[in-house]
Amino acid sequence: MRCTAAVSKRFFVSTNKTESGRKEPEMNIKINDNFKRIKDSYLFSEIASRVRQYSADNPHVELIRLGIGDVTLPLAPVVVDAMVTAAKEMGRQETFRGYPPESGHEFLKQAIKDHYSADISLSEIVVSDGAKSDIGNLVDILGANKVVIPDPVYPVYVDSNLMNGNNITLISGSRDNGFLPMPDQIEGTEPAVIYLCSPNNPTGAAYNRAQLKEWVDYAVRTGSLIIYDSAYEAFIADDDLPHSIYEIEGARNCAVEVCSFSKFAGFTGTRCGWTVVPEDLKADDGTSLNKMWIRRQSTKFNGVSYPVQRAAEAALSHEGIRQCMKNIEYYRRNAALIGELLDKKGIYYTGGKNSPYIWMQCPDGMGSWEFFDHLLNEVQIVGTPGEGFGKAGEGYFRITSFGTYENTQKACERLNTIL
């Protein structure tokens, strides 16, 4: 009895009575108030909510979903074979593996290094469960810096910094600059953490070598750090567009590159990516960012499973690249269909050729959410309002090419009736 009484006292939580007389627990802990700085509803959650309501009201209507950038084609056969083989290895005592190395198995890191279009070392590659996680987590190793983010932007860049208490300077993309903001838009020359994504999500625009060299030169000159999101590099078709920031002279002295298997190999539900942190990168007190990142990951992350890492290795094999790029070509064909329609209608857009995203100007001066509702209600197409990616996205709309070819054709036929 004494033990029971002690446990009850130890776990007692004070309560307050509600108006109905029901008691509710009350805690006296504090929360991270920075979370109050972000919107209550994540962009894609708001989209899902509106679509659910429409479907509930119109249960027999066929929706074509070209909104969230999720792939639809299955994993490449060589990837599946590698994953199955690795899973069977995990079922045998002599080939079973436990925790992976903190920065990834060497076989995958070697495959990544061999695949790279620039010179990097194995120690600079850190395998993770995806680009989104790494981009959101990199703020953990950074202090109170000026943060520069292009607008419109993938929400995780902004939200992760707000959650960490950072103040953000936005530089606007627009039709005038092809939605590719440049460093001359930044006021002052103080060091900053700069986020770049090329090809860009959501706009599909991509920096050429000369433009990216301007960014690298600016970062080196000001002592800034570039966090370069290269998740969509597999879609690059133009020869003058770099696949990695490390193709640009000086980038090793100023840039971290975040990469992903999600779009290249269809790993959106499988989860694997990597981040390159050059050993040359040092903070103002001489601290190695490479060592800090590995230390962060080993503390908060236990690594990607062995079968997934084997699958990722297979995706980077000669046959794996061939099979994965076949899927990329399928999505490119979808993008070309949409682009042809917009060209025919005389509607301004970016993306499509070197990106799975088409960033179109809303017709007739419509607002982003207004056009979203218009498409949903009139032709039953789901896209993504540009306003959800930032103020500079107002009046624009993102359509993805990740649907099936048949649905993309059908969507173009429907769009043709209202544009």
Rosetta blueprint (number, residue, H / E / L):
1 M L
2 R H
3 C H
4 T H
5 A H
6 A H
7 V H
8 S H
9 K H
10 R H
11 F L
12 F L
13 V L
14 S L
15 T E
16 N E
17 K E
18 T L
19 E L
20 S L
21 G L
22 R L
23 K E
24 E E
25 P E
26 E L
27 M L
28 N L
29 I L
30 K L
31 I L
32 N L
33 D H
34 N H
35 F H
36 K H
37 R H
38 I L
39 K L
40 D L
41 S L
42 Y L
43 L H
44 F H
45 S H
46 E H
47 I H
48 A H
49 S H
50 R H
51 V H
52 R H
53 Q H
54 Y H
55 S H
56 A H
57 D H
58 N L
59 P L
60 H L
61 V L
62 E L
63 L L
64 I E
65 R E
66 L L
67 G L
68 I L
69 G L
70 D L
71 V L
72 T L
73 L L
74 P L
75 L L
76 A L
77 P H
78 V H
79 V H
80 V H
81 D H
82 A H
83 M H
84 V H
85 T H
86 A H
87 A H
88 K H
89 E H
90 M L
91 G L
92 R L
93 Q L
94 E L
95 T L
96 F L
97 R L
98 G L
99 Y L
100 P L
101 P L
102 E L
103 S L
104 G L
105 H L
106 E H
107 F H
108 L H
109 K H
110 Q H
111 A H
112 I H
113 K H
114 D H
115 H H
116 Y L
117 S L
118 A L
119 D L
120 I L
121 S L
122 L H
123 S H
124 E H
125 I E
126 V E
127 V E
128 S E
129 D L
130 G L
131 A H
132 K H
133 S H
134 D H
135 I H
136 G H
137 N H
138 L H
139 V H
140 D H
141 I H
142 L L
143 G L
144 A L
145 N L
146 K E
147 V E
148 V E
149 I E
150 P E
151 D E
152 P L
153 V L
154 Y L
155 P H
156 V H
157 Y H
158 V H
159 D H
160 S H
161 N H
162 L H
163 M H
164 N L
165 G L
166 N L
167 N L
168 I E
169 T E
170 L E
171 I E
172 S E
173 G L
174 S L
175 R L
176 D L
177 N L
178 G L
179 F L
180 L L
181 P L
182 M L
183 P H
184 D H
185 Q H
186 I L
187 E L
188 G L
189 T L
190 E L
191 P L
192 A E
193 V E
194 I E
195 Y E
196 L E
197 C E
198 S L
199 P L
200 N L
201 N L
202 P L
203 T L
204 G L
205 A L
206 A L
207 Y L
208 N L
209 R H
210 A H
211 Q H
212 L H
213 K H
214 E H
215 W H
216 V H
217 D H
218 Y H
219 A H
220 V H
221 R H
222 T H
223 G L
224 S L
225 L E
226 I E
227 I E
228 Y E
229 D E
230 S L
231 A L
232 Y L
233 E H
234 A H
235 F H
236 I L
237 A L
238 D L
239 D L
240 D L
241 L L
242 P L
243 H L
244 S L
245 I H
246 Y H
247 E H
248 I L
249 E L
250 G L
251 A H
252 R H
253 N H
254 C L
255 A E
256 V E
257 E E
258 V E
259 C E
260 S E
261 F L
262 S L
263 K L
264 F L
265 A L
266 G L
267 F L
268 T L
269 G L
270 T L
271 R L
272 C L
273 G E
274 W E
275 T E
276 V E
277 V L
278 P L
279 E L
280 D L
281 L L
282 K E
283 A L
284 D L
285 D L
286 G L
287 T L
288 S E
289 L H
290 N H
291 K H
292 M H
293 W H
294 I H
295 R H
296 R H
297 Q H
298 S H
299 T H
300 K H
301 F L
302 N L
303 G L
304 V L
305 S L
306 Y H
307 P H
308 V H
309 Q H
310 R H
311 A H
312 A H
313 E H
314 A H
315 A H
316 L L
317 S L
318 H H
319 E H
320 G H
321 I H
322 R H
323 Q H
324 C H
325 M H
326 K H
327 N H
328 I H
329 E H
330 Y H
331 Y H
332 R H
333 R H
334 N H
335 A H
336 A H
337 L H
338 I H
339 G H
340 E H
341 L H
342 L H
343 D H
344 K H
345 K H
346 G L
347 I L
348 Y L
349 Y E
350 T E
351 G E
352 G L
353 K L
354 N L
355 S L
356 P L
357 Y E
358 I E
359 W E
360 M E
361 Q E
362 C L
363 P H
364 D H
365 G H
366 M L
367 G L
368 S H
369 W H
370 E H
371 F H
372 F H
373 D H
374 H H
375 L H
376 L H
377 N H
378 E H
379 V H
380 Q L
381 I E
382 V E
383 G L
384 T E
385 P E
386 G H
387 E H
388 G H
389 F H
390 G L
391 K H
392 A H
393 G H
394 E L
395 G L
396 Y E
397 F E
398 R E
399 I E
400 T E
401 S L
402 F L
403 G L
404 T L
405 Y H
406 E H
407 N H
408 T H
409 Q H
410 K H
411 A H
412 C H
413 E H
414 R H
415 L H
416 N H
417 T L
418 I L
419 L L
